[in-house]
Amino acid sequence: MTRNIEDVGIAVDLSIRMYLGDGMVRLTSEHKALPYRGSMDFHHADQYQTWCHKKFIYYQTQVLNLLPDARVEHIGSSSIPGAISKGDLDIFVGVHRDDHQNAVLTLTSLGFREKLETLRTPELCMLESDSENIALQVVANDSKFEFFLVFRDKLCSDPTLVNQYNNLKKSCEGMSHNEYRNRKSIFIEQVLSQA
């Protein structure tokens, strides 16, 4: 797929709020999502990735039962070995462009609702869980919004990038959500611009 980096950069800039969401969470020792409204707080992979993987498997099955032709992939920090995170789970749901709106409506039956005040296009819609810190990124296949997958794959294949990403996050502890989003957006754009 050919990507115009300016388009991807715009998508990253506009989508980063959608990607991160506004309701941050903190995990308890029982791995229950709790609302988190303070400054940025991150968890090591061993504190959250097992919970996220189990939840991903559960929701992957649920989504495929409703949308058997969908591509359902684990994305975000919880899909990247060794990445620190806020402890949330992001799931990519790729559907045919013509099926996008119907897929969004269908997925609401799983207890998800459209995240307001985020980038929403005919190719992209973020759904958030009513009860857990889980988001579905419903994306039209072969659209520029597949950058979620590209970013994940680049980090999974390069431990140096994961280390840089972790260091960026650590440097953001105590910052506001907006400051964190801005710094993360720049990093994502840089990673995506690499050949």
N, C-alpha and C positions, 0 to 999 in steps of 0.2 A: 504494500500500500504506500503510495506517495503522500508525504505530508509536507505542507507548507509550514515551516517552523513558526512563522508569525501567527498563523491560524492556531497552531497548537499552543503557542505562548498565550494567546488571547484565551483559549479554552482553559488553560491551566490557571490563568489569572482569574477568570470568571468562575471557574469550577472549584477553586480551592476552598471557598466558603462552603460550597455544596459538598465537596469531598470530606471536609473536616467536620462540618455541621456546627451548630451553635451550642448544643447541649453537651458539654464535655462530661466525662464520667471519671470516676476513680473506682478501682476494684477493691473489694474487701478481701480478707483472707479466704472467704468462701467463693470468691469470684462472682459476686453479685454486682451488677452495675448500679451505681449510686449517682445521682445528679452531682455534678461538679461545676461550681460557678466561680471558683477562684482563679488564681494564676495557673499557668501550665504546670502539670505534674505528670511525670512519665514513669513507666514500669519496665523492668527488665523482661526479656522474652520468657524466662522461666516462670514469671508471675502471671502471665496472661495467655500465652500462645496455645497451651493445651486446651483451655476453655474455649478460645476462639475457634480452634480446629474442630472441636466436637460440635460447636454450634454451626460451623460452616457445613459439616457433613449433614446435620439435621436439616438445615434450610436448603441445601442443594437438593436433597431428596424431595422436600416439599415443593420447591419451585419446579423441578422436573416432572412431578406428578401433574402440575397444572399446565406447564408449558414444555411438553416433551421435546420440542425442537430447539429449545433455548440452549445457549452456552452458559454454563454457570461456573464461575471461577472465583477462587479466593484471591482478593487483592488487598492492598493496604499493608501497613506495617506488620500486621499479624500473619501475613503470608510470606514474610521475608525472614529467613532464619537469623536469629540474633538481633533483630531490630527492636529497639525500645519503642514504646507506644503509650498512648493514653489508655490502652486496653480495650479499644473498640474493635468491632468487626465490620469490614466492608466486603460486600459480595458483588461481583460483576455479573449482570444478567444480560447477555447479548441476544438480541432477537432481530428478525427480519425487519427492515425499515417499515414495511407496510403493516406490520403487526405491533409496532411499538406502543401506540396508545392503548390498544386492547390488552397488551401484556401488562401495562401499568395498572389498568383497572382490575385485571385478574389478580395481580399480586396483592392488592389491598385486602383480599380475603384471608391473607395470612397474618393479618394484624399490623400491616404497614400502612402509612399514609404519606402523601406527598409532602416533602419538606418545602415549606414556603420560604420565600426570600433567597432562593438559590437559582442558579442558572437552570432554565427549563427551555428545552428546544424540542422540535419533533424527533430529535435523535438522542436526547438525554433527559432523564428524569431521576431525581434522587427520592427514594422512599425510605422512611425511617420507621423503626419499630415503635409500637405504642408502649411496649413494656421492657425492652432491652436496648442496650447500646449497640444496635445493629442497623446497618444501612444497606439498601440494595441500590446499586447504580445500574439503572435500566438503560441500556445503550443500544442504538441501532448498529448492527453488524457492519463492519467496514467503514464506520464513520471516524472522524478525527478524535472522537471521545474514547477510542480504544487506547489512548495514551495511558490509561490506568494499567493496562496489561504490559505495555512497553516499559513503563517505569518499573513495575514489579520485576519483570524479567531481567532488566539491566542490573537491578540491585541483587537479585538472587544469583546472578552470575559473576558478581564482582564484590568480594568481601571488603575491598578498599572503599567502595561507594557506601556500603552499609556502615562502615566505621565513620565515614564523613557525615552520613545522615544521622547517626547516633550522636556524634559530637555537636552537630547543629541543634538537635533537640535538647541536649544537655545544656547548651548555651542559652536556650530559651526558657529554662525553668524559672518560674517567677514572673515571666513576662505576661502581657495581656494576650488574649486569643488573637487579636488583630496583628500584633507584632509578630507572633509565631507564624500566622498564616502568610504574612508577607515574606518572611525569611524562607519558609518552606516552599513557597511558590517560586522564588528565585532559584532554589536548589533544584526543584523539579524541572524547571525550564532548562537549566544547565545540563542536567542528565539527559533530557530528551533531545537536546541539540547535538549531543555527541553521536558521531557516526556509528 
